[in-house]
Amino acid sequence: MEVRSFRSHWLVRVLLCIPPLAAVVAGFIDAGFWLAVPVAMIPLFAAILDEVRFTKDELLIRGLFKSARLARQDVDHARFDYRPLGAFLEIYRRDGQVVRFQRVPKMTSSELSGDPPPPDSLAYKITKWAQTGELPEG
C-alpha cells in the first residue's frame, strides 16, 4: 500500500528541542525551574506527533490532542480558516460535518485572506486527493 506522509519540518523539531534543554539547565541553576521542563516539552511533542498521512482511500490526521481517520469518499474539500483561537484546517465532509484541526498554512500562503489555496497547500492537496484519488506529491 502506497502512503504519503507530511510532517513538521525536521528543522522545526530540532529547534523545539532548545527550550526543554534550556529548562533543564535552568533547573540545575535554580531548583524552581524544574517545573518548566514539562511545559517546554509540549510544543516539541506537538511537532513530533503532528502528521498528515494519505493512502489511496484514507486520510489520517494526527495532532497532540486530536486525531481523525477519514475515508476518501467522505471528504468533500478542505480549506484554512482563521478563528479566534488561531488558524484551522477545516475538512468538509460530504454529509455536511466539518472536522477542524489547528494547523497553520505556509508562511507564503495568502489562504487566510480569502485567496484560493495554491498547489503546494495542504488544503489543496486534500481537496485534489478527495476529488481524484491521486496521492499528493511532496
Number of C-alpha atoms within 10 A of each C-alpha: 4 7 12 14 16 15 14 14 10 11 8 12 17 11 10 20 15 14 17 20 14 14 20 20 14 16 16 11 11 10 10 10 15 17 12 16 18 12 13 19 18 14 17 21 15 17 20 18 17 19 18 19 16 24 19 17 15 18 21 15 18 17 18 16 9 11 15 14 11 17 15 21 13 16 24 19 20 23 22 27 19 15 9 6 7 10 17 20 20 20 21 18 18 12 9 10 12 16 15 18 19 17 16 16 20 11 7 7 15 14 19 16 10 10 9 15 20 14 11 14 16 22 22 19 22 24 20 18 23 23 14 10 17 15 20 19 9 8
